[in-house]
Amino acid sequence: MMKQFKRWLGWIFGLAIAIILIVMSLQWSRSNVAELTKWHNSKMSPVIMIPGSSATENRFDTLVKKLNKNTKNQHSLVKVKVTNDDKLHFSGQVRQGDNEPIIVVGFENNHDGYSNIKQQARRFNIAFNVLANQYKFNNFKAIGHSNGGLIYTAFLEKYYSNYSSRITIKRLMTIGSPYNFNEKSDRHRTQMLSDFVKNRQKIPTNLNVYIVAGTQTYNSDGLVPLGSVMAGKYIYQGQVKHFTTVSVSGSDAQHSDLPQNDQIIDLIKRYILDKNDTPQTQPKNRRNSTYLNDKNN
């Protein structure tokens, strides 16, 4: 009698455990479906910017002010600083109803050098993961100034595949990015450029890429050689959907001035922001010039 009771008790206990597991599984499934629905239905499409070496998360303040000038569609500004202990420090917030905020990710370790760029790409991945989960966006646009473009390239080749099934990078603009560091000729490739070219197949093929170079002189923006910026073609051209190189000259064409260069602000409005998906005519004036070279792949 006692043995039969124990068998019944064991059977009831097992059935209870099974029911609990089924209920928990259903709850998890509903929660997971609800979470995926939020991702799928999200209208947010941020512009995520990365500054260059020795620059902080405040690097694009002037750029954002110029983008917001005389426009009804004001972009919120959120800044993230990633410290050397991989902690994130936020400032600013996304205004309610703003579907295209600007998010700037800077680093405590903002020094130059290939090893630091790889570390910054790793830390950007930490920030991107938090931002994606916090704001639930399913697509974004990217802008990197100077080394920021190199960090984005390293991120796309090593980390982006972790998100590509649910988050699309629509457009990338790099500004004055030294893909071959200080080398003027692409006949002498740095280790970084060689690695980028080697891993280029990992870059998403549905991406529109704009590589912008400043030409304060005929062959340099005063810091980065023109040939080094244009070496980005070996990474992106033929791999992405659409590839464009842009050369900017005139006032504010020096390397550190490029993020607030009015021609570049106009290019961002035309080609990066969502309301300007269709390419328009390039800006022309007497003091400045912009040269675009489109490569459809």
C-alpha positions in Angstrom: 0.0 0.0 0.0 2.8 2.4 0.9 4.7 1.5 -2.3 1.6 2.2 -4.4 1.1 5.5 -2.6 4.7 6.5 -3.3 4.2 5.6 -7.0 1.1 7.8 -7.1 2.9 10.6 -5.3 5.8 10.4 -7.7 3.5 10.4 -10.7 1.6 13.4 -9.4 4.8 15.2 -8.7 6.2 14.5 -12.1 2.9 15.7 -13.7 3.1 18.9 -11.7 6.6 19.6 -12.8 5.6 18.9 -16.4 2.7 21.4 -16.1 4.9 24.0 -14.6 7.5 23.6 -17.3 4.8 23.9 -20.0 3.4 27.0 -18.4 6.8 28.6 -18.1 7.6 27.6 -21.8 4.4 29.2 -23.0 5.1 32.4 -21.0 8.6 32.6 -22.4 7.3 32.0 -25.9 4.7 34.8 -25.5 7.3 37.1 -24.1 9.7 36.3 -26.8 7.1 36.8 -29.5 6.2 40.2 -28.0 9.8 41.2 -27.9 10.4 40.2 -31.5 7.2 42.1 -32.5 8.6 45.2 -30.9 11.8 44.8 -32.9 9.9 44.2 -36.1 7.4 47.1 -35.7 9.9 49.6 -34.5 9.9 52.9 -36.4 13.2 54.1 -34.9 16.1 54.4 -37.2 18.9 56.2 -35.4 22.1 57.7 -36.8 25.0 56.3 -34.8 28.2 58.3 -35.0 31.8 57.4 -33.9 34.4 60.2 -33.5 38.1 59.8 -34.3 41.2 59.6 -32.2 41.7 62.1 -29.4 38.0 63.1 -29.8 35.2 62.7 -27.2 31.5 62.0 -27.4 31.1 65.8 -27.8 32.8 65.8 -31.2 29.7 66.1 -33.3 27.9 68.8 -31.2 28.3 71.4 -34.0 27.3 69.0 -36.7 24.0 68.1 -34.8 23.2 71.8 -34.3 23.7 72.4 -38.0 21.5 69.4 -38.9 18.8 70.7 -36.6 19.0 74.3 -37.9 15.8 75.5 -39.7 14.2 72.1 -39.7 11.0 70.9 -38.1 12.4 67.4 -37.7 14.7 68.0 -34.8 17.1 65.1 -34.0 17.6 64.2 -30.3 21.2 63.8 -29.2 22.3 60.9 -27.0 25.9 60.5 -26.0 27.6 57.4 -24.7 31.1 57.2 -23.3 32.6 53.7 -23.0 35.3 53.7 -20.3 38.3 51.4 -20.1 36.4 49.1 -17.7 33.8 48.5 -20.5 31.1 50.6 -18.6 28.7 52.8 -20.4 27.9 56.4 -19.3 24.9 58.0 -21.0 23.9 61.6 -21.3 20.9 63.1 -23.2 17.7 61.3 -24.1 15.5 60.5 -27.1 12.6 63.0 -27.4 9.2 61.3 -27.6 8.2 60.9 -31.2 11.7 61.3 -32.6 12.3 58.3 -34.9 15.7 59.4 -36.1 17.8 60.4 -33.1 21.5 60.9 -33.3 23.6 58.7 -30.9 27.3 59.4 -30.5 29.5 56.7 -29.0 32.9 57.8 -27.7 35.7 56.1 -25.8 37.9 56.9 -22.8 40.7 55.2 -24.7 40.5 57.3 -27.8 44.1 56.9 -28.8 45.4 56.1 -32.3 46.9 52.9 -33.5 45.6 49.6 -34.9 45.6 47.8 -31.6 43.5 50.6 -30.0 41.1 50.6 -33.0 40.4 46.9 -32.5 39.8 47.6 -28.8 37.5 50.5 -29.6 35.6 48.3 -32.1 35.1 45.7 -29.3 33.8 48.4 -26.9 31.6 49.8 -29.6 30.1 46.4 -29.9 29.3 46.4 -26.2 27.6 49.8 -26.6 25.7 48.8 -29.7 24.3 45.7 -28.0 23.0 47.8 -25.1 21.6 50.5 -27.5 19.8 47.9 -29.6 18.1 46.3 -26.7 17.2 49.7 -25.1 15.8 51.4 -28.2 14.6 48.3 -30.1 15.6 49.6 -33.5 15.7 47.3 -36.5 17.8 49.5 -38.7 20.3 52.3 -38.4 22.6 54.6 -40.3 26.3 55.0 -39.5 28.8 57.9 -39.6 32.4 57.7 -38.6 34.9 60.6 -38.6 38.6 59.8 -39.0 39.4 56.6 -37.0 35.6 56.3 -36.4 35.3 55.0 -39.9 38.0 52.4 -39.2 36.2 51.4 -36.0 33.0 50.9 -38.0 34.8 48.8 -40.6 36.3 46.6 -37.8 32.8 46.3 -36.2 31.2 45.4 -39.5 33.7 42.7 -40.2 33.9 41.1 -36.8 30.7 41.9 -34.8 27.8 42.9 -37.0 26.9 39.4 -38.0 25.6 38.9 -34.4 22.8 41.4 -35.2 22.3 41.2 -39.0 19.3 38.9 -38.7 17.3 41.5 -36.9 19.1 44.9 -37.5 20.0 46.3 -40.9 22.7 48.9 -41.4 21.3 51.0 -44.2 24.0 53.5 -45.0 27.6 54.2 -43.9 29.5 57.5 -44.3 33.1 57.7 -43.3 34.7 61.1 -43.2 38.5 61.6 -43.6 39.1 58.0 -42.5 42.8 56.9 -42.9 42.2 53.3 -44.2 45.9 53.0 -44.9 47.0 55.3 -42.0 49.7 57.8 -43.2 50.6 55.9 -46.4 50.1 58.1 -49.4 50.2 55.2 -51.9 48.2 52.0 -51.8 51.2 50.2 -53.1 52.4 50.1 -49.4 49.5 48.5 -47.5 49.5 48.6 -43.7 48.6 45.5 -41.7 45.2 47.1 -40.9 44.3 47.7 -44.5 45.5 44.2 -45.5 43.3 42.8 -42.7 40.3 44.9 -43.8 40.6 43.7 -47.4 41.0 40.1 -46.3 37.8 40.1 -44.3 35.7 42.3 -46.6 33.3 39.5 -47.4 31.8 39.8 -44.0 30.6 43.3 -44.8 26.8 43.3 -45.6 26.2 43.4 -49.3 23.0 45.5 -49.1 24.8 48.5 -47.7 25.2 52.0 -49.3 28.7 53.4 -48.5 29.9 57.0 -48.9 33.6 57.7 -48.4 34.3 61.4 -47.9 37.8 62.9 -48.2 38.8 66.5 -47.4 41.3 68.1 -49.8 42.7 71.2 -48.1 45.7 70.6 -50.5 45.6 68.6 -53.7 46.6 65.3 -51.9 45.6 65.7 -48.2 43.2 67.2 -45.7 46.2 68.6 -43.8 46.6 65.4 -41.8 45.3 62.3 -43.7 46.6 61.7 -47.2 44.0 61.5 -49.9 45.3 58.2 -51.1 44.8 56.7 -47.6 41.1 57.8 -47.5 40.5 56.5 -51.0 42.1 53.1 -50.1 38.7 52.3 -48.6 37.6 51.3 -52.1 39.6 48.1 -51.8 37.4 47.2 -48.8 33.9 48.3 -49.9 33.8 48.7 -53.7 32.4 45.5 -55.3 31.3 44.2 -51.9 28.4 46.6 -51.0 25.3 47.5 -53.0 26.3 51.1 -53.8 29.7 52.7 -53.3 30.5 56.5 -53.6 33.6 58.5 -53.0 33.3 62.2 -52.3 36.0 64.8 -52.4 35.3 68.1 -50.5 37.5 71.2 -50.9 37.3 74.8 -50.0 36.6 76.2 -46.5 36.6 73.8 -43.6 38.2 71.0 -45.6 40.9 70.5 -43.0 40.8 67.2 -41.2 39.5 68.4 -37.8 37.0 70.8 -39.5 35.3 68.1 -41.6 32.5 67.2 -39.2 31.2 70.7 -39.3 31.9 71.3 -43.0 28.7 72.7 -44.6 29.2 70.6 -47.7 29.4 67.5 -45.6 26.3 68.6 -43.6 24.5 68.9 -46.9 25.7 65.4 -48.0 24.5 63.9 -44.7 21.1 65.5 -45.2 20.9 64.3 -48.8 22.3 60.8 -48.6 22.2 59.5 -45.0 19.0 60.8 -43.4 15.9 58.8 -44.1 13.9 61.6 -45.7 16.5 61.8 -48.4 16.7 58.3 -49.8 16.7 59.6 -53.4 20.1 61.1 -54.5 19.8 64.8 -55.4 22.0 67.2 -57.3 25.3 68.0 -55.5 25.8 71.5 -53.9 27.7 74.1 -55.9 29.1 77.5 -54.9 32.1 79.7 -55.6 34.2 79.1 -52.5 33.6 75.3 -52.1 33.5 72.3 -54.4 32.2 68.8 -54.0 33.1 65.9 -56.3 31.2 62.7 -56.2 32.2 59.5 -57.9 29.4 56.9 -57.9 30.1 53.2 -58.3 27.1 51.0 -58.6 27.8 47.4 -57.8 
